[in-house]
């Protein structure tokens, strides 16, 4: 976009784990009619990190990051749990 803003069409697939193991996630972003993988069958923290890396690469680093908060991962984890 000309104004430097970006929009992302994320695709998140959750693979439920068995035996007390953590669920796994595959994350991709739609771009020009194709899905580009960000991560494949990864634990939640790795999936969140993959999304963060994609945002930073898209130019989000120009915006000062929010102060580090211990509960940021918990907020996103809760959001992903609510979606799935």
PyMOL commands that set and color helices and strands:
alter all, ss='L'
color gray80, all
select helices_A, chain A and resi 44-57+60-62+72-83
alter helices_A, ss='H'
color red, helices_A
select strands_A, chain A and resi 9-15+24-31+34-42
alter strands_A, ss='S'
color yellow, strands_A
deselect
rebuild
show_as cartoon
